Amino acid sequence: MTEITVRLSRDAADMEAARALCRDWMNWHWKNYPPDWPRGDDHPMSPVAFEATLENLHDIHKRPLGGVLIASVDGIPSGCVMYSEAEPGVAEFKRMFVNVSSRGYGLGRKLLDAMIEQMVADGYQRVFFSSATFLKHARAMYENAGFVPIAHPDGFPDEWRDKVYFMERSL
């Protein structure tokens, strides 16, 4: 029988597992990235900028206002999601990913549900995120979890408005 667990990261080994999952996600992202979309060093998912972010995951998602959750299948880290405080009472989540080889176990939804439960325990009242429109497989999961579309924030670049959407949910 397959054992699935989802938990907050606890130590340096968990943070390294999260970084490895994020690197896998980055590779998957660029393999599936639409060829007619913008590219370049100023891209929000620039590999150089992303690697710098990965080095700071612990600080960006530091407890008690943030967290990194790891999903494992039979003890092997297979998915992750991270959140941090955007403003008092409001969290933002990022970097949700499940390895291609571990899809089909419902890990995305399990990560989302565990993260929401932890956010409630942390005192948040609302959560939001942004995602790329080409990631269609994820949007249905977010909608089924009660997320609703929201407007792009003020100052959001016009060239990205048809490529990125934002959603939120009360907790």
Rosetta constraint file for C-alpha pairs under 8 A:
AtomPair CA 2 CA 73 HARMONIC 6.84 0.50
AtomPair CA 2 CA 74 HARMONIC 6.00 0.50
AtomPair CA 3 CA 72 HARMONIC 7.94 0.50
AtomPair CA 3 CA 73 HARMONIC 5.75 0.50
AtomPair CA 3 CA 74 HARMONIC 4.82 0.50
AtomPair CA 3 CA 75 HARMONIC 7.44 0.50
AtomPair CA 4 CA 71 HARMONIC 7.10 0.50
AtomPair CA 4 CA 72 HARMONIC 5.65 0.50
AtomPair CA 4 CA 73 HARMONIC 4.75 0.50
AtomPair CA 4 CA 74 HARMONIC 6.26 0.50
AtomPair CA 4 CA 75 HARMONIC 7.74 0.50
AtomPair CA 5 CA 71 HARMONIC 5.54 0.50
AtomPair CA 5 CA 72 HARMONIC 5.27 0.50
AtomPair CA 5 CA 73 HARMONIC 6.78 0.50
AtomPair CA 5 CA 75 HARMONIC 7.88 0.50
AtomPair CA 6 CA 69 HARMONIC 6.65 0.50
AtomPair CA 6 CA 70 HARMONIC 5.57 0.50
AtomPair CA 6 CA 71 HARMONIC 4.24 0.50
AtomPair CA 6 CA 72 HARMONIC 6.44 0.50
AtomPair CA 6 CA 110 HARMONIC 7.16 0.50
AtomPair CA 6 CA 111 HARMONIC 6.44 0.50
AtomPair CA 6 CA 114 HARMONIC 7.02 0.50
AtomPair CA 7 CA 69 HARMONIC 5.34 0.50
AtomPair CA 7 CA 70 HARMONIC 5.59 0.50
AtomPair CA 7 CA 71 HARMONIC 6.66 0.50
AtomPair CA 7 CA 114 HARMONIC 7.59 0.50
AtomPair CA 8 CA 67 HARMONIC 6.55 0.50
AtomPair CA 8 CA 68 HARMONIC 5.68 0.50
AtomPair CA 8 CA 69 HARMONIC 4.33 0.50
AtomPair CA 8 CA 70 HARMONIC 6.28 0.50
AtomPair CA 9 CA 14 HARMONIC 5.22 0.50
AtomPair CA 9 CA 15 HARMONIC 6.62 0.50
AtomPair CA 9 CA 67 HARMONIC 7.39 0.50
AtomPair CA 9 CA 68 HARMONIC 5.56 0.50
AtomPair CA 9 CA 69 HARMONIC 5.65 0.50
AtomPair CA 9 CA 70 HARMONIC 6.31 0.50
AtomPair CA 10 CA 14 HARMONIC 6.23 0.50
AtomPair CA 11 CA 15 HARMONIC 6.52 0.50
AtomPair CA 12 CA 16 HARMONIC 6.22 0.50
AtomPair CA 13 CA 17 HARMONIC 6.22 0.50
AtomPair CA 14 CA 18 HARMONIC 6.20 0.50
AtomPair CA 14 CA 70 HARMONIC 7.53 0.50
AtomPair CA 15 CA 19 HARMONIC 6.18 0.50
AtomPair CA 15 CA 57 HARMONIC 7.53 0.50
AtomPair CA 15 CA 58 HARMONIC 7.10 0.50
AtomPair CA 15 CA 68 HARMONIC 7.91 0.50
AtomPair CA 16 CA 20 HARMONIC 6.14 0.50
AtomPair CA 17 CA 21 HARMONIC 6.19 0.50
AtomPair CA 17 CA 77 HARMONIC 6.46 0.50
AtomPair CA 18 CA 22 HARMONIC 6.13 0.50
AtomPair CA 18 CA 68 HARMONIC 7.65 0.50
AtomPair CA 18 CA 70 HARMONIC 6.91 0.50
AtomPair CA 18 CA 77 HARMONIC 8.00 0.50
AtomPair CA 18 CA 79 HARMONIC 7.92 0.50
AtomPair CA 18 CA 80 HARMONIC 6.30 0.50
AtomPair CA 19 CA 23 HARMONIC 6.18 0.50
AtomPair CA 19 CA 54 HARMONIC 5.94 0.50
AtomPair CA 19 CA 57 HARMONIC 7.99 0.50
AtomPair CA 20 CA 24 HARMONIC 6.24 0.50
AtomPair CA 21 CA 25 HARMONIC 6.14 0.50
AtomPair CA 21 CA 77 HARMONIC 7.79 0.50
AtomPair CA 21 CA 78 HARMONIC 7.15 0.50
AtomPair CA 21 CA 79 HARMONIC 6.56 0.50
AtomPair CA 21 CA 80 HARMONIC 6.97 0.50
AtomPair CA 21 CA 97 HARMONIC 7.28 0.50
AtomPair CA 21 CA 98 HARMONIC 7.84 0.50
AtomPair CA 21 CA 99 HARMONIC 7.31 0.50
AtomPair CA 22 CA 26 HARMONIC 6.12 0.50
AtomPair CA 22 CA 54 HARMONIC 7.75 0.50
AtomPair CA 22 CA 80 HARMONIC 7.95 0.50
AtomPair CA 22 CA 95 HARMONIC 6.95 0.50
AtomPair CA 22 CA 97 HARMONIC 7.28 0.50
AtomPair CA 23 CA 27 HARMONIC 6.30 0.50
AtomPair CA 24 CA 28 HARMONIC 6.18 0.50
AtomPair CA 24 CA 99 HARMONIC 7.28 0.50
AtomPair CA 25 CA 29 HARMONIC 5.87 0.50
AtomPair CA 25 CA 97 HARMONIC 6.24 0.50
AtomPair CA 25 CA 98 HARMONIC 7.91 0.50
AtomPair CA 25 CA 99 HARMONIC 7.45 0.50
AtomPair CA 26 CA 30 HARMONIC 6.30 0.50
AtomPair CA 26 CA 47 HARMONIC 7.57 0.50
AtomPair CA 27 CA 31 HARMONIC 6.30 0.50
AtomPair CA 28 CA 32 HARMONIC 6.23 0.50
AtomPair CA 29 CA 33 HARMONIC 5.72 0.50
AtomPair CA 33 CA 37 HARMONIC 7.54 0.50
AtomPair CA 33 CA 134 HARMONIC 7.62 0.50
AtomPair CA 34 CA 134 HARMONIC 7.40 0.50
AtomPair CA 38 CA 43 HARMONIC 7.23 0.50
AtomPair CA 39 CA 43 HARMONIC 5.77 0.50
AtomPair CA 40 CA 46 HARMONIC 7.10 0.50
AtomPair CA 41 CA 46 HARMONIC 5.74 0.50
AtomPair CA 41 CA 48 HARMONIC 7.93 0.50
AtomPair CA 42 CA 46 HARMONIC 6.71 0.50
AtomPair CA 44 CA 49 HARMONIC 7.76 0.50
AtomPair CA 45 CA 49 HARMONIC 7.02 0.50
AtomPair CA 45 CA 50 HARMONIC 6.06 0.50
AtomPair CA 46 CA 50 HARMONIC 5.93 0.50
AtomPair CA 47 CA 51 HARMONIC 6.01 0.50
AtomPair CA 48 CA 52 HARMONIC 6.47 0.50
AtomPair CA 49 CA 53 HARMONIC 6.33 0.50
AtomPair CA 50 CA 54 HARMONIC 6.24 0.50
AtomPair CA 51 CA 55 HARMONIC 6.46 0.50
AtomPair CA 52 CA 56 HARMONIC 6.80 0.50
AtomPair CA 53 CA 57 HARMONIC 6.31 0.50
AtomPair CA 56 CA 60 HARMONIC 6.06 0.50
AtomPair CA 57 CA 61 HARMONIC 5.95 0.50
AtomPair CA 57 CA 62 HARMONIC 7.92 0.50
AtomPair CA 58 CA 62 HARMONIC 5.43 0.50
AtomPair CA 60 CA 66 HARMONIC 7.56 0.50
AtomPair CA 60 CA 84 HARMONIC 6.85 0.50
AtomPair CA 61 CA 65 HARMONIC 7.27 0.50
AtomPair CA 61 CA 66 HARMONIC 4.31 0.50
AtomPair CA 61 CA 67 HARMONIC 4.93 0.50
AtomPair CA 61 CA 68 HARMONIC 6.46 0.50
AtomPair CA 61 CA 82 HARMONIC 6.68 0.50
AtomPair CA 61 CA 83 HARMONIC 5.98 0.50
AtomPair CA 61 CA 84 HARMONIC 5.15 0.50
AtomPair CA 62 CA 66 HARMONIC 5.02 0.50
AtomPair CA 62 CA 67 HARMONIC 5.98 0.50
AtomPair CA 62 CA 84 HARMONIC 7.54 0.50
AtomPair CA 63 CA 67 HARMONIC 5.82 0.50
AtomPair CA 64 CA 122 HARMONIC 6.94 0.50
AtomPair CA 65 CA 84 HARMONIC 5.91 0.50
AtomPair CA 65 CA 85 HARMONIC 5.78 0.50
AtomPair CA 65 CA 122 HARMONIC 6.75 0.50
AtomPair CA 66 CA 82 HARMONIC 7.43 0.50
AtomPair CA 66 CA 83 HARMONIC 5.21 0.50
AtomPair CA 66 CA 84 HARMONIC 4.02 0.50
AtomPair CA 66 CA 85 HARMONIC 6.32 0.50
AtomPair CA 67 CA 82 HARMONIC 5.68 0.50
AtomPair CA 67 CA 83 HARMONIC 5.51 0.50
AtomPair CA 67 CA 84 HARMONIC 6.64 0.50
AtomPair CA 68 CA 80 HARMONIC 7.05 0.50
AtomPair CA 68 CA 81 HARMONIC 5.95 0.50
AtomPair CA 68 CA 82 HARMONIC 4.42 0.50
AtomPair CA 68 CA 83 HARMONIC 6.70 0.50
AtomPair CA 69 CA 80 HARMONIC 5.45 0.50
AtomPair CA 69 CA 81 HARMONIC 5.42 0.50
AtomPair CA 69 CA 82 HARMONIC 6.25 0.50
AtomPair CA 69 CA 111 HARMONIC 7.02 0.50
AtomPair CA 69 CA 115 HARMONIC 6.99 0.50
AtomPair CA 70 CA 77 HARMONIC 6.49 0.50
AtomPair CA 70 CA 78 HARMONIC 7.46 0.50
AtomPair CA 70 CA 79 HARMONIC 5.81 0.50
AtomPair CA 70 CA 80 HARMONIC 4.56 0.50
AtomPair CA 70 CA 81 HARMONIC 6.94 0.50
AtomPair CA 70 CA 111 HARMONIC 7.59 0.50
AtomPair CA 71 CA 77 HARMONIC 5.84 0.50
AtomPair CA 71 CA 78 HARMONIC 5.67 0.50
AtomPair CA 71 CA 79 HARMONIC 4.87 0.50
AtomPair CA 71 CA 80 HARMONIC 5.95 0.50
AtomPair CA 71 CA 107 HARMONIC 6.76 0.50
AtomPair CA 71 CA 111 HARMONIC 6.64 0.50
AtomPair CA 72 CA 76 HARMONIC 4.95 0.50
AtomPair CA 72 CA 77 HARMONIC 4.21 0.50
AtomPair CA 72 CA 78 HARMONIC 5.04 0.50
AtomPair CA 72 CA 79 HARMONIC 6.77 0.50
AtomPair CA 73 CA 77 HARMONIC 6.60 0.50
AtomPair CA 73 CA 78 HARMONIC 6.26 0.50
AtomPair CA 73 CA 102 HARMONIC 7.35 0.50
AtomPair CA 78 CA 98 HARMONIC 5.82 0.50
AtomPair CA 78 CA 99 HARMONIC 5.51 0.50
AtomPair CA 78 CA 102 HARMONIC 6.11 0.50
AtomPair CA 79 CA 96 HARMONIC 7.37 0.50
AtomPair CA 79 CA 97 HARMONIC 5.32 0.50
AtomPair CA 79 CA 98 HARMONIC 4.04 0.50
AtomPair CA 79 CA 99 HARMONIC 6.07 0.50
AtomPair CA 79 CA 107 HARMONIC 6.97 0.50
AtomPair CA 79 CA 108 HARMONIC 7.51 0.50
AtomPair CA 79 CA 111 HARMONIC 7.79 0.50
AtomPair CA 80 CA 95 HARMONIC 7.16 0.50
AtomPair CA 80 CA 96 HARMONIC 5.50 0.50
AtomPair CA 80 CA 97 HARMONIC 5.52 0.50
AtomPair CA 80 CA 98 HARMONIC 6.65 0.50
AtomPair CA 80 CA 111 HARMONIC 6.97 0.50
AtomPair CA 81 CA 93 HARMONIC 7.14 0.50
AtomPair CA 81 CA 94 HARMONIC 6.29 0.50
AtomPair CA 81 CA 95 HARMONIC 5.39 0.50
AtomPair CA 81 CA 96 HARMONIC 4.11 0.50
AtomPair CA 81 CA 97 HARMONIC 6.61 0.50
AtomPair CA 81 CA 111 HARMONIC 6.67 0.50
AtomPair CA 81 CA 112 HARMONIC 7.63 0.50
AtomPair CA 81 CA 115 HARMONIC 7.63 0.50
AtomPair CA 82 CA 93 HARMONIC 5.49 0.50
AtomPair CA 82 CA 94 HARMONIC 5.35 0.50
AtomPair CA 82 CA 95 HARMONIC 6.06 0.50
AtomPair CA 82 CA 96 HARMONIC 6.87 0.50
AtomPair CA 83 CA 91 HARMONIC 6.48 0.50
AtomPair CA 83 CA 92 HARMONIC 5.45 0.50
AtomPair CA 83 CA 93 HARMONIC 4.03 0.50
AtomPair CA 83 CA 94 HARMONIC 6.07 0.50
AtomPair CA 84 CA 91 HARMONIC 5.51 0.50
AtomPair CA 84 CA 92 HARMONIC 5.66 0.50
AtomPair CA 84 CA 93 HARMONIC 6.57 0.50
AtomPair CA 85 CA 89 HARMONIC 7.59 0.50
AtomPair CA 85 CA 90 HARMONIC 6.04 0.50
AtomPair CA 85 CA 91 HARMONIC 4.43 0.50
AtomPair CA 85 CA 92 HARMONIC 6.25 0.50
AtomPair CA 86 CA 90 HARMONIC 5.62 0.50
AtomPair CA 86 CA 91 HARMONIC 5.13 0.50
AtomPair CA 86 CA 92 HARMONIC 5.74 0.50
AtomPair CA 87 CA 91 HARMONIC 6.98 0.50
AtomPair CA 88 CA 124 HARMONIC 7.79 0.50
AtomPair CA 89 CA 123 HARMONIC 6.67 0.50
AtomPair CA 89 CA 124 HARMONIC 4.44 0.50
AtomPair CA 89 CA 125 HARMONIC 5.31 0.50
AtomPair CA 89 CA 126 HARMONIC 6.56 0.50
AtomPair CA 90 CA 124 HARMONIC 5.60 0.50
AtomPair CA 90 CA 125 HARMONIC 6.12 0.50
AtomPair CA 90 CA 126 HARMONIC 4.90 0.50
AtomPair CA 90 CA 127 HARMONIC 5.56 0.50
AtomPair CA 90 CA 128 HARMONIC 7.78 0.50
AtomPair CA 91 CA 119 HARMONIC 7.61 0.50
AtomPair CA 91 CA 124 HARMONIC 6.54 0.50
AtomPair CA 91 CA 126 HARMONIC 6.39 0.50
AtomPair CA 91 CA 127 HARMONIC 4.68 0.50
AtomPair CA 91 CA 128 HARMONIC 6.55 0.50
AtomPair CA 92 CA 127 HARMONIC 5.51 0.50
AtomPair CA 92 CA 128 HARMONIC 5.02 0.50
AtomPair CA 92 CA 129 HARMONIC 5.52 0.50
AtomPair CA 93 CA 127 HARMONIC 7.28 0.50
AtomPair CA 93 CA 128 HARMONIC 6.61 0.50
AtomPair CA 93 CA 129 HARMONIC 5.48 0.50
AtomPair CA 94 CA 129 HARMONIC 6.66 0.50
AtomPair CA 94 CA 130 HARMONIC 7.81 0.50
AtomPair CA 96 CA 108 HARMONIC 7.59 0.50
AtomPair CA 97 CA 108 HARMONIC 7.25 0.50
AtomPair CA 98 CA 102 HARMONIC 6.54 0.50
AtomPair CA 98 CA 103 HARMONIC 6.46 0.50
AtomPair CA 98 CA 107 HARMONIC 6.81 0.50
AtomPair CA 98 CA 108 HARMONIC 6.45 0.50
AtomPair CA 99 CA 103 HARMONIC 6.50 0.50
AtomPair CA 102 CA 107 HARMONIC 7.90 0.50
AtomPair CA 103 CA 107 HARMONIC 7.02 0.50
AtomPair CA 106 CA 110 HARMONIC 6.21 0.50
AtomPair CA 107 CA 111 HARMONIC 5.91 0.50
AtomPair CA 108 CA 112 HARMONIC 6.16 0.50
AtomPair CA 109 CA 113 HARMONIC 5.99 0.50
AtomPair CA 109 CA 141 HARMONIC 6.89 0.50
AtomPair CA 110 CA 114 HARMONIC 6.06 0.50
AtomPair CA 111 CA 115 HARMONIC 5.98 0.50
AtomPair CA 112 CA 116 HARMONIC 6.17 0.50
AtomPair CA 113 CA 117 HARMONIC 6.18 0.50
AtomPair CA 114 CA 118 HARMONIC 6.18 0.50
AtomPair CA 115 CA 119 HARMONIC 6.07 0.50
AtomPair CA 116 CA 120 HARMONIC 6.22 0.50
AtomPair CA 116 CA 171 HARMONIC 7.15 0.50
AtomPair CA 117 CA 121 HARMONIC 6.35 0.50
AtomPair CA 118 CA 122 HARMONIC 6.08 0.50
AtomPair CA 119 CA 123 HARMONIC 6.36 0.50
AtomPair CA 119 CA 124 HARMONIC 5.49 0.50
AtomPair CA 119 CA 171 HARMONIC 7.90 0.50
AtomPair CA 120 CA 124 HARMONIC 5.34 0.50
AtomPair CA 120 CA 125 HARMONIC 6.91 0.50
AtomPair CA 120 CA 171 HARMONIC 6.36 0.50
AtomPair CA 124 CA 171 HARMONIC 6.98 0.50
AtomPair CA 125 CA 170 HARMONIC 5.89 0.50
AtomPair CA 125 CA 171 HARMONIC 4.95 0.50
AtomPair CA 126 CA 168 HARMONIC 7.16 0.50
AtomPair CA 126 CA 169 HARMONIC 5.76 0.50
AtomPair CA 126 CA 170 HARMONIC 4.36 0.50
AtomPair CA 126 CA 171 HARMONIC 5.21 0.50
AtomPair CA 127 CA 168 HARMONIC 5.53 0.50
AtomPair CA 127 CA 169 HARMONIC 5.53 0.50
AtomPair CA 127 CA 170 HARMONIC 6.51 0.50
AtomPair CA 127 CA 171 HARMONIC 7.13 0.50
AtomPair CA 128 CA 166 HARMONIC 7.11 0.50
AtomPair CA 128 CA 167 HARMONIC 5.54 0.50
AtomPair CA 128 CA 168 HARMONIC 4.02 0.50
AtomPair CA 128 CA 169 HARMONIC 6.45 0.50
AtomPair CA 129 CA 166 HARMONIC 5.70 0.50
AtomPair CA 129 CA 167 HARMONIC 5.72 0.50
AtomPair CA 129 CA 168 HARMONIC 6.56 0.50
AtomPair CA 130 CA 164 HARMONIC 6.57 0.50
AtomPair CA 130 CA 165 HARMONIC 5.52 0.50
AtomPair CA 130 CA 166 HARMONIC 4.30 0.50
AtomPair CA 130 CA 167 HARMONIC 6.46 0.50
AtomPair CA 131 CA 135 HARMONIC 7.35 0.50
AtomPair CA 131 CA 164 HARMONIC 5.52 0.50
AtomPair CA 131 CA 165 HARMONIC 5.62 0.50
AtomPair CA 131 CA 166 HARMONIC 6.60 0.50
AtomPair CA 132 CA 163 HARMONIC 5.64 0.50
AtomPair CA 132 CA 164 HARMONIC 4.45 0.50
AtomPair CA 132 CA 165 HARMONIC 6.39 0.50
AtomPair CA 133 CA 162 HARMONIC 7.57 0.50
AtomPair CA 133 CA 163 HARMONIC 5.23 0.50
AtomPair CA 133 CA 164 HARMONIC 5.48 0.50
AtomPair CA 133 CA 165 HARMONIC 6.47 0.50
AtomPair CA 134 CA 163 HARMONIC 7.42 0.50
AtomPair CA 135 CA 139 HARMONIC 7.20 0.50
AtomPair CA 136 CA 140 HARMONIC 7.41 0.50
AtomPair CA 137 CA 141 HARMONIC 7.56 0.50
AtomPair CA 138 CA 142 HARMONIC 6.51 0.50
AtomPair CA 139 CA 143 HARMONIC 6.22 0.50
AtomPair CA 140 CA 144 HARMONIC 6.06 0.50
AtomPair CA 141 CA 145 HARMONIC 6.21 0.50
AtomPair CA 142 CA 146 HARMONIC 6.58 0.50
AtomPair CA 142 CA 147 HARMONIC 5.47 0.50
AtomPair CA 143 CA 147 HARMONIC 4.92 0.50
AtomPair CA 143 CA 148 HARMONIC 6.41 0.50
AtomPair CA 146 CA 169 HARMONIC 6.21 0.50
AtomPair CA 147 CA 167 HARMONIC 5.80 0.50
AtomPair CA 147 CA 168 HARMONIC 5.12 0.50
AtomPair CA 147 CA 169 HARMONIC 4.69 0.50
AtomPair CA 148 CA 167 HARMONIC 5.18 0.50
AtomPair CA 148 CA 168 HARMONIC 5.54 0.50
AtomPair CA 148 CA 169 HARMONIC 6.40 0.50
AtomPair CA 149 CA 165 HARMONIC 7.40 0.50
AtomPair CA 149 CA 166 HARMONIC 5.86 0.50
AtomPair CA 149 CA 167 HARMONIC 4.25 0.50
AtomPair CA 149 CA 168 HARMONIC 6.53 0.50
AtomPair CA 150 CA 165 HARMONIC 7.87 0.50
AtomPair CA 150 CA 166 HARMONIC 5.50 0.50
AtomPair CA 150 CA 167 HARMONIC 5.18 0.50
AtomPair CA 150 CA 168 HARMONIC 6.61 0.50
AtomPair CA 151 CA 165 HARMONIC 7.99 0.50
AtomPair CA 151 CA 166 HARMONIC 6.64 0.50
AtomPair CA 152 CA 156 HARMONIC 6.29 0.50
AtomPair CA 152 CA 161 HARMONIC 7.37 0.50
AtomPair CA 152 CA 165 HARMONIC 7.11 0.50
AtomPair CA 152 CA 166 HARMONIC 6.35 0.50
AtomPair CA 156 CA 160 HARMONIC 7.61 0.50
AtomPair CA 156 CA 161 HARMONIC 7.34 0.50
AtomPair CA 157 CA 161 HARMONIC 6.74 0.50
AtomPair CA 160 CA 164 HARMONIC 6.06 0.50
AtomPair CA 161 CA 165 HARMONIC 7.33 0.50
